[in-house]
Amino acid sequence: IALGPSVLQLISLGDKLRERGDLAGAQSLYNNALKEEPNNPYLLSRLAKIVLSLGDVSGARSLAQTLVRQNPQWAPGYQLEGEIYERENQYQKAIEAYQKRERRFGNTQMITEGNAR
């Protein structure tokens, strides 16, 4: 994945804001970068995690589903999708996401009592 210079800058600044706890600011920068590279799995993943942290589970799920649909060869997308389904207590869908990851890439994280949120 080749990232343009402005996208790299937006990601870097967004990461810094996220680390400082400014999730809304990071979300804004990631959204701006996504306008330039709408299929970028790194951006979709970061944005889904931010949206999830802000309490919008359905928005995070939608982003994770887009991530997997647009980047089926990117293993972390399936992991993220499974984690979001776990958060929603949709364990069967979480298992399906993890199984897709394992079938495609091997070595998956399974749901455990300590994992479930």
PDB file as gemmi writes it, atoms N, CA and C in Angstrom:
CRYST1    1.000    1.000    1.000  90.00  90.00  90.00 P 1                      
ATOM      1  N   ILE A   1       0.855  -1.176   0.000  1.00  0.00           N  
ATOM      2  CA  ILE A   1       0.000   0.000   0.000  1.00  0.00           C  
ATOM      3  C   ILE A   1       0.893   1.230   0.000  1.00  0.00           C  
ATOM      4  N   ALA A   2       0.732   2.021  -1.018  1.00  0.00           N  
ATOM      5  CA  ALA A   2       1.520   3.250  -1.132  1.00  0.00           C  
ATOM      6  C   ALA A   2       0.686   4.411  -0.598  1.00  0.00           C  
ATOM      7  N   LEU A   3       1.221   5.116   0.363  1.00  0.00           N  
ATOM      8  CA  LEU A   3       0.522   6.248   0.951  1.00  0.00           C  
ATOM      9  C   LEU A   3       1.126   7.542   0.438  1.00  0.00           C  
ATOM     10  N   GLY A   4       0.262   8.459   0.029  1.00  0.00           N  
ATOM     11  CA  GLY A   4       0.734   9.761  -0.408  1.00  0.00           C  
ATOM     12  C   GLY A   4       1.236  10.562   0.777  1.00  0.00           C  
ATOM     13  N   PRO A   5       2.077  11.580   0.510  1.00  0.00           N  
ATOM     14  CA  PRO A   5       2.660  12.360   1.605  1.00  0.00           C  
ATOM     15  C   PRO A   5       1.623  13.028   2.499  1.00  0.00           C  
ATOM     16  N   SER A   6       0.563  13.568   1.921  1.00  0.00           N  
ATOM     17  CA  SER A   6      -0.424  14.239   2.770  1.00  0.00           C  
ATOM     18  C   SER A   6      -1.183  13.226   3.620  1.00  0.00           C  
ATOM     19  N   VAL A   7      -1.404  12.033   3.088  1.00  0.00           N  
ATOM     20  CA  VAL A   7      -2.078  10.993   3.859  1.00  0.00           C  
ATOM     21  C   VAL A   7      -1.190  10.560   5.020  1.00  0.00           C  
ATOM     22  N   LEU A   8       0.089  10.404   4.755  1.00  0.00           N  
ATOM     23  CA  LEU A   8       1.015  10.040   5.830  1.00  0.00           C  
ATOM     24  C   LEU A   8       1.026  11.101   6.925  1.00  0.00           C  
ATOM     25  N   GLN A   9       1.002  12.357   6.531  1.00  0.00           N  
ATOM     26  CA  GLN A   9       0.994  13.445   7.513  1.00  0.00           C  
ATOM     27  C   GLN A   9      -0.285  13.420   8.344  1.00  0.00           C  
ATOM     28  N   LEU A  10      -1.418  13.198   7.681  1.00  0.00           N  
ATOM     29  CA  LEU A  10      -2.690  13.154   8.400  1.00  0.00           C  
ATOM     30  C   LEU A  10      -2.726  11.981   9.373  1.00  0.00           C  
ATOM     31  N   ILE A  11      -2.204  10.828   8.942  1.00  0.00           N  
ATOM     32  CA  ILE A  11      -2.153   9.665   9.829  1.00  0.00           C  
ATOM     33  C   ILE A  11      -1.263   9.971  11.031  1.00  0.00           C  
ATOM     34  N   SER A  12      -0.104  10.526  10.771  1.00  0.00           N  
ATOM     35  CA  SER A  12       0.836  10.827  11.848  1.00  0.00           C  
ATOM     36  C   SER A  12       0.233  11.808  12.854  1.00  0.00           C  
ATOM     37  N   LEU A  13      -0.365  12.871  12.348  1.00  0.00           N  
ATOM     38  CA  LEU A  13      -0.992  13.847  13.240  1.00  0.00           C  
ATOM     39  C   LEU A  13      -2.175  13.232  13.989  1.00  0.00           C  
ATOM     40  N   GLY A  14      -2.965  12.425  13.281  1.00  0.00           N  
ATOM     41  CA  GLY A  14      -4.094  11.750  13.922  1.00  0.00           C  
ATOM     42  C   GLY A  14      -3.627  10.820  15.027  1.00  0.00           C  
ATOM     43  N   ASP A  15      -2.541  10.096  14.778  1.00  0.00           N  
ATOM     44  CA  ASP A  15      -1.991   9.198  15.795  1.00  0.00           C  
ATOM     45  C   ASP A  15      -1.554   9.988  17.029  1.00  0.00           C  
ATOM     46  N   LYS A  16      -0.940  11.134  16.815  1.00  0.00           N  
ATOM     47  CA  LYS A  16      -0.491  11.965  17.942  1.00  0.00           C  
ATOM     48  C   LYS A  16      -1.686  12.469  18.757  1.00  0.00           C  
ATOM     49  N   LEU A  17      -2.729  12.902  18.056  1.00  0.00           N  
ATOM     50  CA  LEU A  17      -3.923  13.358  18.769  1.00  0.00           C  
ATOM     51  C   LEU A  17      -4.569  12.211  19.549  1.00  0.00           C  
ATOM     52  N   ARG A  18      -4.610  11.035  18.929  1.00  0.00           N  
ATOM     53  CA  ARG A  18      -5.186   9.867  19.595  1.00  0.00           C  
ATOM     54  C   ARG A  18      -4.409   9.540  20.877  1.00  0.00           C  
ATOM     55  N   GLU A  19      -3.086   9.576  20.775  1.00  0.00           N  
ATOM     56  CA  GLU A  19      -2.244   9.289  21.946  1.00  0.00           C  
ATOM     57  C   GLU A  19      -2.475  10.305  23.065  1.00  0.00           C  
ATOM     58  N   ARG A  20      -2.799  11.525  22.704  1.00  0.00           N  
ATOM     59  CA  ARG A  20      -3.060  12.575  23.698  1.00  0.00           C  
ATOM     60  C   ARG A  20      -4.487  12.518  24.235  1.00  0.00           C  
ATOM     61  N   GLY A  21      -5.299  11.632  23.660  1.00  0.00           N  
ATOM     62  CA  GLY A  21      -6.674  11.499  24.119  1.00  0.00           C  
ATOM     63  C   GLY A  21      -7.674  12.329  23.360  1.00  0.00           C  
ATOM     64  N   ASP A  22      -7.240  13.016  22.313  1.00  0.00           N  
ATOM     65  CA  ASP A  22      -8.148  13.827  21.491  1.00  0.00           C  
ATOM     66  C   ASP A  22      -8.715  12.938  20.384  1.00  0.00           C  
ATOM     67  N   LEU A  23      -9.684  12.098  20.764  1.00  0.00           N  
ATOM     68  CA  LEU A  23     -10.240  11.137  19.807  1.00  0.00           C  
ATOM     69  C   LEU A  23     -11.021  11.821  18.689  1.00  0.00           C  
ATOM     70  N   ALA A  24     -11.753  12.862  19.019  1.00  0.00           N  
ATOM     71  CA  ALA A  24     -12.527  13.577  18.001  1.00  0.00           C  
ATOM     72  C   ALA A  24     -11.594  14.236  16.981  1.00  0.00           C  
ATOM     73  N   GLY A  25     -10.493  14.807  17.460  1.00  0.00           N  
ATOM     74  CA  GLY A  25      -9.522  15.413  16.551  1.00  0.00           C  
ATOM     75  C   GLY A  25      -8.881  14.375  15.652  1.00  0.00           C  
ATOM     76  N   ALA A  26      -8.522  13.224  16.232  1.00  0.00           N  
ATOM     77  CA  ALA A  26      -7.932  12.142  15.445  1.00  0.00           C  
ATOM     78  C   ALA A  26      -8.933  11.637  14.407  1.00  0.00           C  
ATOM     79  N   GLN A  27     -10.177  11.502  14.827  1.00  0.00           N  
ATOM     80  CA  GLN A  27     -11.219  11.043  13.909  1.00  0.00           C  
ATOM     81  C   GLN A  27     -11.339  11.986  12.712  1.00  0.00           C  
ATOM     82  N   SER A  28     -11.298  13.269  12.962  1.00  0.00           N  
ATOM     83  CA  SER A  28     -11.402  14.261  11.895  1.00  0.00           C  
ATOM     84  C   SER A  28     -10.244  14.125  10.898  1.00  0.00           C  
ATOM     85  N   LEU A  29      -9.027  13.979  11.414  1.00  0.00           N  
ATOM     86  CA  LEU A  29      -7.867  13.840  10.528  1.00  0.00           C  
ATOM     87  C   LEU A  29      -7.920  12.538   9.725  1.00  0.00           C  
ATOM     88  N   TYR A  30      -8.302  11.450  10.381  1.00  0.00           N  
ATOM     89  CA  TYR A  30      -8.419  10.170   9.670  1.00  0.00           C  
ATOM     90  C   TYR A  30      -9.497  10.249   8.587  1.00  0.00           C  
ATOM     91  N   ASN A  31     -10.606  10.921   8.892  1.00  0.00           N  
ATOM     92  CA  ASN A  31     -11.663  11.086   7.878  1.00  0.00           C  
ATOM     93  C   ASN A  31     -11.148  11.879   6.679  1.00  0.00           C  
ATOM     94  N   ASN A  32     -10.360  12.925   6.937  1.00  0.00           N  
ATOM     95  CA  ASN A  32      -9.790  13.707   5.836  1.00  0.00           C  
ATOM     96  C   ASN A  32      -8.858  12.864   4.982  1.00  0.00           C  
ATOM     97  N   ALA A  33      -8.041  12.049   5.621  1.00  0.00           N  
ATOM     98  CA  ALA A  33      -7.123  11.178   4.880  1.00  0.00           C  
ATOM     99  C   ALA A  33      -7.905  10.134   4.084  1.00  0.00           C  
ATOM    100  N   LEU A  34      -8.997   9.663   4.654  1.00  0.00           N  
ATOM    101  CA  LEU A  34      -9.810   8.637   3.988  1.00  0.00           C  
ATOM    102  C   LEU A  34     -10.454   9.175   2.710  1.00  0.00           C  
ATOM    103  N   LYS A  35     -10.692  10.485   2.660  1.00  0.00           N  
ATOM    104  CA  LYS A  35     -11.234  11.088   1.440  1.00  0.00           C  
ATOM    105  C   LYS A  35     -10.249  10.931   0.285  1.00  0.00           C  
ATOM    106  N   GLU A  36      -8.955  10.968   0.595  1.00  0.00           N  
ATOM    107  CA  GLU A  36      -7.928  10.806  -0.434  1.00  0.00           C  
ATOM    108  C   GLU A  36      -7.675   9.345  -0.771  1.00  0.00           C  
ATOM    109  N   GLU A  37      -7.785   8.476   0.226  1.00  0.00           N  
ATOM    110  CA  GLU A  37      -7.521   7.046   0.023  1.00  0.00           C  
ATOM    111  C   GLU A  37      -8.607   6.230   0.710  1.00  0.00           C  
ATOM    112  N   PRO A  38      -9.795   6.155   0.083  1.00  0.00           N  
ATOM    113  CA  PRO A  38     -10.961   5.540   0.730  1.00  0.00           C  
ATOM    114  C   PRO A  38     -10.846   4.033   0.988  1.00  0.00           C  
ATOM    115  N   ASN A  39      -9.925   3.359   0.347  1.00  0.00           N  
ATOM    116  CA  ASN A  39      -9.780   1.919   0.554  1.00  0.00           C  
ATOM    117  C   ASN A  39      -8.606   1.575   1.458  1.00  0.00           C  
ATOM    118  N   ASN A  40      -7.974   2.568   2.040  1.00  0.00           N  
ATOM    119  CA  ASN A  40      -6.774   2.355   2.832  1.00  0.00           C  
ATOM    120  C   ASN A  40      -7.104   1.579   4.112  1.00  0.00           C  
ATOM    121  N   PRO A  41      -6.567   0.355   4.244  1.00  0.00           N  
ATOM    122  CA  PRO A  41      -6.933  -0.460   5.412  1.00  0.00           C  
ATOM    123  C   PRO A  41      -6.426   0.115   6.728  1.00  0.00           C  
ATOM    124  N   TYR A  42      -5.282   0.785   6.700  1.00  0.00           N  
ATOM    125  CA  TYR A  42      -4.754   1.377   7.931  1.00  0.00           C  
ATOM    126  C   TYR A  42      -5.685   2.471   8.440  1.00  0.00           C  
ATOM    127  N   LEU A  43      -6.177   3.292   7.535  1.00  0.00           N  
ATOM    128  CA  LEU A  43      -7.093   4.362   7.917  1.00  0.00           C  
ATOM    129  C   LEU A  43      -8.427   3.811   8.385  1.00  0.00           C  
ATOM    130  N   LEU A  44      -8.970   2.852   7.632  1.00  0.00           N  
ATOM    131  CA  LEU A  44     -10.257   2.266   8.014  1.00  0.00           C  
ATOM    132  C   LEU A  44     -10.158   1.616   9.390  1.00  0.00           C  
ATOM    133  N   SER A  45      -9.059   0.945   9.645  1.00  0.00           N  
ATOM    134  CA  SER A  45      -8.860   0.290  10.935  1.00  0.00           C  
ATOM    135  C   SER A  45      -8.752   1.317  12.063  1.00  0.00           C  
ATOM    136  N   ARG A  46      -7.915   2.327  11.864  1.00  0.00           N  
ATOM    137  CA  ARG A  46      -7.755   3.356  12.897  1.00  0.00           C  
ATOM    138  C   ARG A  46      -9.078   4.072  13.160  1.00  0.00           C  
ATOM    139  N   LEU A  47      -9.770   4.397  12.088  1.00  0.00           N  
ATOM    140  CA  LEU A  47     -11.036   5.105  12.230  1.00  0.00           C  
ATOM    141  C   LEU A  47     -12.065   4.239  12.955  1.00  0.00           C  
ATOM    142  N   ALA A  48     -12.141   2.959  12.619  1.00  0.00           N  
ATOM    143  CA  ALA A  48     -13.084   2.053  13.294  1.00  0.00           C  
ATOM    144  C   ALA A  48     -12.776   1.987  14.791  1.00  0.00           C  
ATOM    145  N   LYS A  49     -11.496   1.934  15.140  1.00  0.00           N  
ATOM    146  CA  LYS A  49     -11.121   1.861  16.557  1.00  0.00           C  
ATOM    147  C   LYS A  49     -11.478   3.153  17.294  1.00  0.00           C  
ATOM    148  N   ILE A  50     -11.283   4.284  16.635  1.00  0.00           N  
ATOM    149  CA  ILE A  50     -11.644   5.576  17.237  1.00  0.00           C  
ATOM    150  C   ILE A  50     -13.153   5.654  17.437  1.00  0.00           C  
ATOM    151  N   VAL A  51     -13.898   5.305  16.404  1.00  0.00           N  
ATOM    152  CA  VAL A  51     -15.356   5.359  16.479  1.00  0.00           C  
ATOM    153  C   VAL A  51     -15.858   4.440  17.588  1.00  0.00           C  
ATOM    154  N   LEU A  52     -15.249   3.268  17.704  1.00  0.00           N  
ATOM    155  CA  LEU A  52     -15.606   2.339  18.775  1.00  0.00           C  
ATOM    156  C   LEU A  52     -15.304   2.959  20.141  1.00  0.00           C  
ATOM    157  N   SER A  53     -14.152   3.587  20.272  1.00  0.00           N  
ATOM    158  CA  SER A  53     -13.776   4.234  21.537  1.00  0.00           C  
ATOM    159  C   SER A  53     -14.719   5.367  21.904  1.00  0.00           C  
ATOM    160  N   LEU A  54     -15.293   6.000  20.887  1.00  0.00           N  
ATOM    161  CA  LEU A  54     -16.249   7.086  21.125  1.00  0.00           C  
ATOM    162  C   LEU A  54     -17.653   6.556  21.413  1.00  0.00           C  
ATOM    163  N   GLY A  55     -17.812   5.213  21.408  1.00  0.00           N  
ATOM    164  CA  GLY A  55     -19.085   4.608  21.789  1.00  0.00           C  
ATOM    165  C   GLY A  55     -20.034   4.284  20.654  1.00  0.00           C  
ATOM    166  N   ASP A  56     -19.616   4.492  19.425  1.00  0.00           N  
ATOM    167  CA  ASP A  56     -20.483   4.207  18.277  1.00  0.00           C  
ATOM    168  C   ASP A  56     -20.152   2.818  17.737  1.00  0.00           C  
ATOM    169  N   VAL A  57     -20.712   1.802  18.380  1.00  0.00           N  
ATOM    170  CA  VAL A  57     -20.392   0.425  18.016  1.00  0.00           C  
ATOM    171  C   VAL A  57     -20.894   0.093  16.616  1.00  0.00           C  
ATOM    172  N   SER A  58     -22.088   0.534  16.260  1.00  0.00           N  
ATOM    173  CA  SER A  58     -22.612   0.229  14.922  1.00  0.00           C  
ATOM    174  C   SER A  58     -21.792   0.933  13.835  1.00  0.00           C  
ATOM    175  N   GLY A  59     -21.322   2.146  14.119  1.00  0.00           N  
ATOM    176  CA  GLY A  59     -20.464   2.847  13.164  1.00  0.00           C  
ATOM    177  C   GLY A  59     -19.135   2.138  12.998  1.00  0.00           C  
ATOM    178  N   ALA A  60     -18.592   1.648  14.103  1.00  0.00           N  
ATOM    179  CA  ALA A  60     -17.334   0.894  14.050  1.00  0.00           C  
ATOM    180  C   ALA A  60     -17.523  -0.404  13.280  1.00  0.00           C  
ATOM    181  N   ARG A  61     -18.651  -1.085  13.517  1.00  0.00           N  
ATOM    182  CA  ARG A  61     -18.929  -2.324  12.790  1.00  0.00           C  
ATOM    183  C   ARG A  61     -19.026  -2.061  11.293  1.00  0.00           C  
ATOM    184  N   SER A  62     -19.693  -0.993  10.923  1.00  0.00           N  
ATOM    185  CA  SER A  62     -19.834  -0.643   9.510  1.00  0.00           C  
ATOM    186  C   SER A  62     -18.467  -0.387   8.871  1.00  0.00           C  
ATOM    187  N   LEU A  63     -17.612   0.330   9.576  1.00  0.00           N  
ATOM    188  CA  LEU A  63     -16.258   0.590   9.060  1.00  0.00           C  
ATOM    189  C   LEU A  63     -15.458  -0.707   8.946  1.00  0.00           C  
ATOM    190  N   ALA A  64     -15.574  -1.585   9.941  1.00  0.00           N  
ATOM    191  CA  ALA A  64     -14.855  -2.863   9.898  1.00  0.00           C  
ATOM    192  C   ALA A  64     -15.356  -3.726   8.742  1.00  0.00           C  
ATOM    193  N   GLN A  65     -16.653  -3.709   8.504  1.00  0.00           N  
ATOM    194  CA  GLN A  65     -17.207  -4.476   7.379  1.00  0.00           C  
ATOM    195  C   GLN A  65     -16.710  -3.913   6.050  1.00  0.00           C  
ATOM    196  N   THR A  66     -16.642  -2.602   5.941  1.00  0.00           N  
ATOM    197  CA  THR A  66     -16.090  -1.964   4.743  1.00  0.00           C  
ATOM    198  C   THR A  66     -14.628  -2.340   4.584  1.00  0.00           C  
ATOM    199  N   LEU A  67     -13.898  -2.320   5.673  1.00  0.00           N  
ATOM    200  CA  LEU A  67     -12.484  -2.692   5.663  1.00  0.00           C  
ATOM    201  C   LEU A  67     -12.291  -4.097   5.103  1.00  0.00           C  
ATOM    202  N   VAL A  68     -13.059  -5.052   5.587  1.00  0.00           N  
ATOM    203  CA  VAL A  68     -12.934  -6.439   5.141  1.00  0.00           C  
ATOM    204  C   VAL A  68     -13.373  -6.579   3.683  1.00  0.00           C  
ATOM    205  N   ARG A  69     -14.444  -5.912   3.322  1.00  0.00           N  
ATOM    206  CA  ARG A  69     -14.960  -5.998   1.952  1.00  0.00           C  
ATOM    207  C   ARG A  69     -13.966  -5.403   0.945  1.00  0.00           C  
ATOM    208  N   GLN A  70     -13.357  -4.280   1.293  1.00  0.00           N  
ATOM    209  CA  GLN A  70     -12.456  -3.607   0.364  1.00  0.00           C  
ATOM    210  C   GLN A  70     -11.027  -4.136   0.407  1.00  0.00           C  
ATOM    211  N   ASN A  71     -10.687  -4.845   1.477  1.00  0.00           N  
ATOM    212  CA  ASN A  71      -9.317  -5.347   1.663  1.00  0.00           C  
ATOM    213  C   ASN A  71      -9.344  -6.790   2.166  1.00  0.00           C  
ATOM    214  N   PRO A  72      -9.882  -7.707   1.376  1.00  0.00           N  
ATOM    215  CA  PRO A  72     -10.046  -9.087   1.860  1.00  0.00           C  
ATOM    216  C   PRO A  72      -8.730  -9.807   2.147  1.00  0.00           C  
ATOM    217  N   GLN A  73      -7.628  -9.291   1.654  1.00  0.00           N  
ATOM    218  CA  GLN A  73      -6.327  -9.926   1.910  1.00  0.00           C  
ATOM    219  C   GLN A  73      -5.591  -9.308   3.094  1.00  0.00           C  
ATOM    220  N   TRP A  74      -6.278  -8.473   3.873  1.00  0.00           N  
ATOM    221  CA  TRP A  74      -5.653  -7.815   5.021  1.00  0.00           C  
ATOM    222  C   TRP A  74      -6.202  -8.447   6.299  1.00  0.00           C  
ATOM    223  N   ALA A  75      -5.414  -9.321   6.906  1.00  0.00           N  
ATOM    224  CA  ALA A  75      -5.846 -10.133   8.053  1.00  0.00           C  
ATOM    225  C   ALA A  75      -6.360  -9.322   9.245  1.00  0.00           C  
ATOM    226  N   PRO A  76      -5.715  -8.205   9.623  1.00  0.00           N  
ATOM    227  CA  PRO A  76      -6.209  -7.483  10.800  1.00  0.00           C  
ATOM    228  C   PRO A  76      -7.659  -7.015  10.692  1.00  0.00           C  
ATOM    229  N   GLY A  77      -8.159  -6.877   9.484  1.00  0.00           N  
ATOM    230  CA  GLY A  77      -9.557  -6.468   9.320  1.00  0.00           C  
ATOM    231  C   GLY A  77     -10.530  -7.481   9.892  1.00  0.00           C  
ATOM    232  N   TYR A  78     -10.253  -8.759   9.674  1.00  0.00           N  
ATOM    233  CA  TYR A  78     -11.109  -9.816  10.201  1.00  0.00           C  
ATOM    234  C   TYR A  78     -11.044  -9.851  11.727  1.00  0.00           C  
ATOM    235  N   GLN A  79      -9.842  -9.642  12.259  1.00  0.00           N  
ATOM    236  CA  GLN A  79      -9.671  -9.614  13.713  1.00  0.00           C  
ATOM    237  C   GLN A  79     -10.491  -8.472  14.313  1.00  0.00           C  
ATOM    238  N   LEU A  80     -10.395  -7.292  13.716  1.00  0.00           N  
ATOM    239  CA  LEU A  80     -11.137  -6.139  14.205  1.00  0.00           C  
ATOM    240  C   LEU A  80     -12.641  -6.379  14.121  1.00  0.00           C  
ATOM    241  N   GLU A  81     -13.081  -6.935  13.012  1.00  0.00           N  
ATOM    242  CA  GLU A  81     -14.503  -7.228  12.849  1.00  0.00           C  
ATOM    243  C   GLU A  81     -14.978  -8.182  13.953  1.00  0.00           C  
ATOM    244  N   GLY A  82     -14.195  -9.212  14.225  1.00  0.00           N  
ATOM    245  CA  GLY A  82     -14.546 -10.156  15.285  1.00  0.00           C  
ATOM    246  C   GLY A  82     -14.615  -9.496  16.646  1.00  0.00           C  
ATOM    247  N   GLU A  83     -13.649  -8.628  16.933  1.00  0.00           N  
ATOM    248  CA  GLU A  83     -13.627  -7.929  18.225  1.00  0.00           C  
ATOM    249  C   GLU A  83     -14.851  -7.037  18.398  1.00  0.00           C  
ATOM    250  N   ILE A  84     -15.265  -6.396  17.329  1.00  0.00           N  
ATOM    251  CA  ILE A  84     -16.446  -5.530  17.409  1.00  0.00           C  
ATOM    252  C   ILE A  84     -17.701  -6.367  17.623  1.00  0.00           C  
ATOM    253  N   TYR A  85     -17.798  -7.499  16.919  1.00  0.00           N  
ATOM    254  CA  TYR A  85     -18.942  -8.386  17.155  1.00  0.00           C  
ATOM    255  C   TYR A  85     -18.957  -8.884  18.601  1.00  0.00           C  
ATOM    256  N   GLU A  86     -17.787  -9.168  19.158  1.00  0.00           N  
ATOM    257  CA  GLU A  86     -17.721  -9.573  20.565  1.00  0.00           C  
ATOM    258  C   GLU A  86     -18.281  -8.473  21.454  1.00  0.00           C  
ATOM    259  N   ARG A  87     -17.886  -7.247  21.175  1.00  0.00           N  
ATOM    260  CA  ARG A  87     -18.348  -6.099  21.964  1.00  0.00           C  
ATOM    261  C   ARG A  87     -19.869  -6.019  21.948  1.00  0.00           C  
ATOM    262  N   GLU A  88     -20.463  -6.440  20.833  1.00  0.00           N  
ATOM    263  CA  GLU A  88     -21.926  -6.405  20.700  1.00  0.00           C  
ATOM    264  C   GLU A  88     -22.585  -7.690  21.212  1.00  0.00           C  
ATOM    265  N   ASN A  89     -21.779  -8.583  21.785  1.00  0.00           N  
ATOM    266  CA  ASN A  89     -22.263  -9.885  22.251  1.00  0.00           C  
ATOM    267  C   ASN A  89     -22.836 -10.734  21.119  1.00  0.00           C  
ATOM    268  N   GLN A  90     -22.361 -10.503  19.913  1.00  0.00           N  
ATOM    269  CA  GLN A  90     -22.751 -11.308  18.751  1.00  0.00           C  
ATOM    270  C   GLN A  90     -21.647 -12.343  18.519  1.00  0.00           C  
ATOM    271  N   TYR A  91     -21.619 -13.316  19.414  1.00  0.00           N  
ATOM    272  CA  TYR A  91     -20.501 -14.251  19.446  1.00  0.00           C  
ATOM    273  C   TYR A  91     -20.429 -15.150  18.217  1.00  0.00           C  
ATOM    274  N   GLN A  92     -21.572 -15.537  17.672  1.00  0.00           N  
ATOM    275  CA  GLN A  92     -21.528 -16.382  16.470  1.00  0.00           C  
ATOM    276  C   GLN A  92     -20.898 -15.624  15.302  1.00  0.00           C  
ATOM    277  N   LYS A  93     -21.256 -14.358  15.142  1.00  0.00           N  
ATOM    278  CA  LYS A  93     -20.652 -13.557  14.070  1.00  0.00           C  
ATOM    279  C   LYS A  93     -19.168 -13.317  14.340  1.00  0.00           C  
ATOM    280  N   ALA A  94     -18.806 -13.157  15.607  1.00  0.00           N  
ATOM    281  CA  ALA A  94     -17.396 -12.996  15.962  1.00  0.00           C  
ATOM    282  C   ALA A  94     -16.621 -14.250  15.580  1.00  0.00           C  
ATOM    283  N   ILE A  95     -17.163 -15.394  15.915  1.00  0.00           N  
ATOM    284  CA  ILE A  95     -16.510 -16.661  15.573  1.00  0.00           C  
ATOM    285  C   ILE A  95     -16.360 -16.783  14.066  1.00  0.00           C  
ATOM    286  N   GLU A  96     -17.395 -16.407  13.325  1.00  0.00           N  
ATOM    287  CA  GLU A  96     -17.327 -16.473  11.859  1.00  0.00           C  
ATOM    288  C   GLU A  96     -16.223 -15.571  11.319  1.00  0.00           C  
ATOM    289  N   ALA A  97     -16.087 -14.377  11.872  1.00  0.00           N  
ATOM    290  CA  ALA A  97     -15.031 -13.461  11.429  1.00  0.00           C  
ATOM    291  C   ALA A  97     -13.655 -14.064  11.722  1.00  0.00           C  
ATOM    292  N   TYR A  98     -13.488 -14.618  12.931  1.00  0.00           N  
ATOM    293  CA  TYR A  98     -12.210 -15.232  13.280  1.00  0.00           C  
ATOM    294  C   TYR A  98     -11.920 -16.457  12.414  1.00  0.00           C  
ATOM    295  N   GLN A  99     -12.974 -17.224  12.098  1.00  0.00           N  
ATOM    296  CA  GLN A  99     -12.781 -18.404  11.248  1.00  0.00           C  
ATOM    297  C   GLN A  99     -12.386 -18.004   9.828  1.00  0.00           C  
ATOM    298  N   LYS A 100     -12.974 -16.935   9.312  1.00  0.00           N  
ATOM    299  CA  LYS A 100     -12.573 -16.440   7.985  1.00  0.00           C  
ATOM    300  C   LYS A 100     -11.095 -16.073   7.993  1.00  0.00           C  
ATOM    301  N   ARG A 101     -10.687 -15.396   9.061  1.00  0.00           N  
ATOM    302  CA  ARG A 101      -9.274 -15.021   9.172  1.00  0.00           C  
ATOM    303  C   ARG A 101      -8.391 -16.256   9.213  1.00  0.00           C  
ATOM    304  N   GLU A 102      -8.788 -17.239   9.993  1.00  0.00           N  
ATOM    305  CA  GLU A 102      -7.968 -18.446  10.113  1.00  0.00           C  
ATOM    306  C   GLU A 102      -7.909 -19.209   8.788  1.00  0.00           C  
ATOM    307  N   ARG A 103      -9.044 -19.321   8.101  1.00  0.00           N  
ATOM    308  CA  ARG A 103      -9.050 -20.025   6.805  1.00  0.00           C  
ATOM    309  C   ARG A 103      -8.133 -19.338   5.801  1.00  0.00           C  
ATOM    310  N   ARG A 104      -8.128 -18.019   5.819  1.00  0.00           N  
ATOM    311  CA  ARG A 104      -7.316 -17.277   4.854  1.00  0.00           C  
ATOM    312  C   ARG A 104      -5.854 -17.148   5.264  1.00  0.00           C  
ATOM    313  N   PHE A 105      -5.618 -16.995   6.561  1.00  0.00           N  
ATOM    314  CA  PHE A 105      -4.282 -16.624   7.007  1.00  0.00           C  
ATOM    315  C   PHE A 105      -3.689 -17.525   8.079  1.00  0.00           C  
ATOM    316  N   GLY A 106      -4.506 -18.358   8.720  1.00  0.00           N  
ATOM    317  CA  GLY A 106      -4.025 -19.196   9.822  1.00  0.00           C  
ATOM    318  C   GLY A 106      -3.830 -18.394  11.090  1.00  0.00           C  
ATOM    319  N   ASN A 107      -3.560 -19.105  12.199  1.00  0.00           N  
ATOM    320  CA  ASN A 107      -3.206 -18.507  13.491  1.00  0.00           C  
ATOM    321  C   ASN A 107      -4.155 -17.396  13.924  1.00  0.00           C  
ATOM    322  N   THR A 108      -5.354 -17.760  14.306  1.00  0.00           N  
ATOM    323  CA  THR A 108      -6.346 -16.769  14.723  1.00  0.00           C  
ATOM    324  C   THR A 108      -6.509 -16.721  16.235  1.00  0.00           C  
ATOM    325  N   GLN A 109      -7.032 -15.636  16.720  1.00  0.00           N  
ATOM    326  CA  GLN A 109      -7.360 -15.490  18.141  1.00  0.00           C  
ATOM    327  C   GLN A 109      -8.810 -15.937  18.315  1.00  0.00           C  
ATOM    328  N   MET A 110      -9.024 -16.854  19.198  1.00  0.00           N  
ATOM    329  CA  MET A 110     -10.381 -17.333  19.432  1.00  0.00           C  
ATOM    330  C   MET A 110     -10.989 -16.616  20.619  1.00  0.00           C  
ATOM    331  N   ILE A 111     -12.306 -16.653  20.689  1.00  0.00           N  
ATOM    332  CA  ILE A 111     -13.016 -16.034  21.800  1.00  0.00           C  
ATOM    333  C   ILE A 111     -12.775 -16.853  23.054  1.00  0.00           C  
ATOM    334  N   THR A 112     -12.427 -16.179  24.101  1.00  0.00           N  
ATOM    335  CA  THR A 112     -12.297 -16.821  25.409  1.00  0.00           C  
ATOM    336  C   THR A 112     -13.039 -15.962  26.402  1.00  0.00           C  
ATOM    337  N   GLU A 113     -13.301 -16.498  27.536  1.00  0.00           N  
ATOM    338  CA  GLU A 113     -14.030 -15.741  28.552  1.00  0.00           C  
ATOM    339  C   GLU A 113     -13.305 -14.450  28.889  1.00  0.00           C  
ATOM    340  N   GLY A 114     -11.976 -14.485  28.947  1.00  0.00           N  
ATOM    341  CA  GLY A 114     -11.203 -13.291  29.253  1.00  0.00           C  
ATOM    342  C   GLY A 114     -11.172 -12.297  28.108  1.00  0.00           C  
ATOM    343  N   ASN A 115     -11.431 -12.783  26.917  1.00  0.00           N  
ATOM    344  CA  ASN A 115     -11.423 -11.937  25.723  1.00  0.00           C  
ATOM    345  C   ASN A 115     -12.744 -11.195  25.568  1.00  0.00           C  
ATOM    346  N   ALA A 116     -13.825 -11.846  25.904  1.00  0.00           N  
ATOM    347  CA  ALA A 116     -15.148 -11.280  25.681  1.00  0.00           C  
ATOM    348  C   ALA A 116     -15.323 -10.031  26.524  1.00  0.00           C  
ATOM    349  N   ARG A 117     -15.915  -9.025  25.911  1.00  0.00           N  
ATOM    350  CA  ARG A 117     -16.119  -7.753  26.630  1.00  0.00           C  
ATOM    351  C   ARG A 117     -17.564  -7.593  26.953  1.00  0.00           C  
TER     352      ARG A 117                                                      
END                                                                             
